[in-house]
Amino acid sequence: MEQLQFQVPSRAQSQRRDAVLVGVVGSGNCEVLLETASSDAVCLATVHTAAHGFSDIWRRVIEDFATRCNAGGLRVEINDVGATPAVVTLRLYQAIEAWESGYA
């Protein structure tokens, strides 16, 4: 299992709430957990994946998410089981929507 960590700038998330968990740990999918972090200026992301050698792609997916969403002050944890970048992006947007709307 490879563990990747990223710290990327992002606009501050104004919502403070309990953790949000979306997705499933299953083949071709991933699970995304959002929690409050300490810094409002960055998004902290940790990826656990069995697919080695894809750190550049993971970085780009996380940076795109942090650029498009207010993810500053959030900690993102991803448990990956071979999800494509499109599936990861879908799960990240699903998680931020649940976070901002209050539905988990």
Secondary structure, DSSP 4 states (H G I P E B T S, - for coil): -EEEEEEEE-PBP----S-EEEE-SSTTEEEEEEEE-S-TTEEEEEEEES-TT-HHHHHHHHHHHHHHS--BTEEEEEEEEB--HHHHHHHHHHHHHHHHHT--
